[in-house]
Amino acid sequence: MYWEQEIETLHRRSLEALQLKRLQQTVRLAHKNIPFYQKKFTELGTTPRDIVSLKDLQKLPFTSREDLRANYPFGMLAVPPEEVVRLHTSSGTTGKPKAIFFSKKDINQAAELIARCLIMTGTTKGDVLQNMMTYGLFTGALVMHYGAEKVGVLVIPAGPGNTQRQIALMQDFKSTTLHVTPSYALYLASVMHNEGIHPKRALSLRRAYLGSEPYSEETRNKIERFFGIDVYNSYGLSEMNGPGVAFECLEKNGMHLWEDSFILEIIDPETGVSVSDGEKGELVLTTLRREAMPILRYRTRDIVTIIPGRCRCGRTHRRISRIIGRSDDMIIIRGVNIFPQQIERILMGIKAVAQNYQIVLEAYDQMTVRVEISKDLFDGRVEHLVNLKNEITEKLRSEILVRPKVELLEPGTLPVSEGKSTRVIDKRTL
Ligand SMILES: [Zn+2]
């Protein structure tokens, strides 16, 4: 039930003492070996000796992804290059990638965190994990792979796509666990549905880990129902090792963030000031154990809240909510801040809605939500379609406070992506 029971259930006071000790080491390392941080410390008039309590975190500089890009390729490295054993990059939609370096110790520690996550959700030796994330420069697949091997799980390095082969692998090797993006899991479900494959009868699946894209609770429920499995939320980002930063336990009520390895802060993205407990804000993370590339106060751009109270599983590491939005995904329509995930949540809660949808933004802040609906609704009865359209429009309006135009489409009209899906088409010219 635990991979490292002592550390996972450490008393808060001891956990905080450990955080402080590791923070001081991290700050000394970053200050000594990374010119970028030396410069930042000088500008702020701070030295590593000023960090005497966890509250002093606020004296430290933030790190943005622009900082990582500006220091590409080797600028953020804190060890001699020969100590690095693995390179990953994280690419955004624009500009240079960010380089992420791992020493041998870093690889091992990232795998240890994954091992905790797997054991916490019941995956253990004897399980078969079909890893449908992209292998390569992206951290998602490899970090999970190493952690699963550490636990003794058989890992099938399937990668994404090639759906027929995925189904065959699941059948032939009796995969019990999937690591997959939510959009691909939905796609897989639709293919299996069309081919008349019943996952509960034909497969041995027990659980899935979803990651790398934001998705709603309704999407989780859909995937759980179709496959007859438990789906666990996971949170990670390449800048912080990749997957395994925070993970749900069997309670499925928020993700435990491994606080012996990261310090978490929740700030107001506009002002940079910490928000009060339970309020939503941007997650900021500081690495506590990374050797090759320590990062101080990294602005993740992910909007979350802290789930209050102790978890029934006994772990003391605090839980974060699912990602409520990304501060950059935020759409502003007629002065209202909207996250695409809010729209997804509403759509996935309506039975007649199929998996695929698109949000189109046009001149004068016109918003059209294009929705594929299930086949049964095209029965030629116009009033059904009109009622559904009104229902969707009303539900969206009450959630996002803007009345969108809703367009109903036959299934298969919108492009399907097998990897990251692009849901928002912004045609506005500013
Ligand atoms: Zn728990």
Residues whose N, C-alpha, C, O or C-beta is under 5 A from the ligand:
A	BS01	ZN	C249 E251 C311 C313 R315
